[in-house]
Amino acid sequence: MKFVLVLSIVAAVVIVYAQVEEYGKCGGQGYSGSIACVSGYFCQYQNQWYSQCVPGAVTTLITTKTSHTNTVTSALPSSSSTKTPVPGTYVKTKGLKFTIDGVTKYFAGTNSYWIAFLTNNADVDLVLDHMITSGLRILRIWGFNDVNTIPGSDTVYFQYLSAGTATINTGANGLQRLDYVVKAAEARGMKLIINFVNNWNDYGGINAYVNAYGGSKTSWYTNTAAQGQYKAYIKAVVSRYITSTAIFAWELGNEPRCNGCDTSVIYDWATSTSQYIKSLDSNHLVTLGDEGFGLPGDGSYPYTYSEGVDWIKNLGISTLDFGTFHLYPSSWGTTNEWGNSWITTHAVACQAAGKPCLFEEYGITLASDKCSVEGKWQNTSLATTGIAGDLFWDFGDTISSGKTSDDGNTIFYNTADWTCLVTNHVKAIG
Ligand SMILES: *[C@@H]1O[C@H](CO)[C@@H](O)[C@H](O)[C@H]1NC(C)=O
């Protein structure tokens, strides 16, 4: 928004030049080249000196006049609060790949669980700008934030669960924060994976339902009252964005596990929940959000069925459009190198199922090895048929309140690891 206020619109221009390549420079003070980007990209204003071709549809071109120089030509800045959304399309699967706004290829993205919990719109705009201008097209976020005690009014929460009752917070510190993220994503052509519940206790999760409805984390999947409210929450979120082209997919849960359960428990829950979401919204993809456990492999812990997940059986659910899997060797007692076979083993199942799979989270905490280890995983993923994209865990940046959360895995914008795992990876994807 701040850019729009200082620009004065002189005239609309249409200039025919050679098209600027993906992520190429297309404007800025003193620039005299083409302002037209190749198909699927538009010229986005970055600052006075630099505009860049970024993914998305073309927006209004304007010329701007500065006080003592000639006119410079640039696209409207990507400020979601002042700009008409980029006309996008719904994300689809196509064979073993995804199609985003007409482009079918491998896509890179990231995770930012906290973005809908920010209270400052400018921070949301900033981080989305940094992601999209770096070539990341998929952003996975938490669409849940469950509490058993109502926090202060400046703390964001989405659902209050207590003693068998629930209140969905649609206020300014509730789902309106998610609304802003969706709107800001729409304006930039970013596609969001929105998740509905956490297996872990962070931001409430299944545990917050257990506190309100009784039972346990494993009986949650079949607890009628808890499932009724989980579906009511899903409906409240999905209904807000049924026609938004910023939604990549709805996701049932973050890393759902049912330790020691028969795999039919999660299978039945995933079947019924995904059918329910499809009945509400036929525009968007639906996925599970699990870690990828439970499939034939080398017999190491992640391949076992002990967490109640049968990955291949779940991939066969017709109302799940694609598969997900994660990779954390240090938490699973495997080696980093083992991660490459974890990726290719999943790909074989994706090929057999005829559905794309998303390498949805991965990370290591040893700072010195991130580029070599995760870079190799990315290369393996990109080279393997059946894996349609990857999202590293997780995105870090500096916002108005300072540095964002760092869990040790975090890759911060504009660092050497960012160059390795984002800039170079996006270039390699092409
Ligand atoms: C990944 O592949 C690129 C070439 O596309 C190469 O430059 C890079 O070194 C590879 N990274 C690793 C860690 O193997």
The ligand as an SDF file (V2000), in Angstrom:
LIG
                    3D

 14 14  0  0  0  0  0  0  0  0999 V2000
   21.5670  -29.9780   -7.0460 C   0  0  0  0  0  0  0  0  0  0  0  0
   21.5820  -29.8420   -8.4450 O   0  0  0  0  0  0  0  0  0  0  0  0
   22.2100  -28.6500   -8.9130 C   0  0  0  0  0  0  0  0  0  0  0  0
   22.1010  -28.6510  -10.4270 C   0  0  0  0  0  0  0  0  0  0  0  0
   20.7970  -28.4740  -10.8010 O   0  0  0  0  0  0  0  0  0  0  0  0
   23.6640  -28.6200   -8.4720 C   0  0  0  0  0  0  0  0  0  0  0  0
   24.2410  -27.4170   -8.8840 O   0  0  0  0  0  0  0  0  0  0  0  0
   23.7210  -28.7470   -6.9620 C   0  0  0  0  0  0  0  0  0  0  0  0
   25.0780  -28.8170   -6.5540 O   0  0  0  0  0  0  0  0  0  0  0  0
   22.9720  -29.9670   -6.4950 C   0  0  0  0  0  0  0  0  0  0  0  0
   22.9640  -29.9470   -5.0240 N   0  0  0  0  0  0  0  0  0  0  0  0
   23.3940  -30.9490   -4.2890 C   0  0  0  0  0  0  0  0  0  0  0  0
   23.4620  -30.7100   -2.8170 C   0  0  0  0  0  0  0  0  0  0  0  0
   23.7250  -32.0240   -4.7490 O   0  0  0  0  0  0  0  0  0  0  0  0
  1  2  1  0
  1 10  1  0
  2  3  1  0
  3  4  1  0
  3  6  1  0
  4  5  1  0
  6  7  1  0
  6  8  1  0
  8  9  1  0
  8 10  1  0
 10 11  1  0
 11 12  1  0
 12 13  1  0
 12 14  2  0
M  END
$$$$
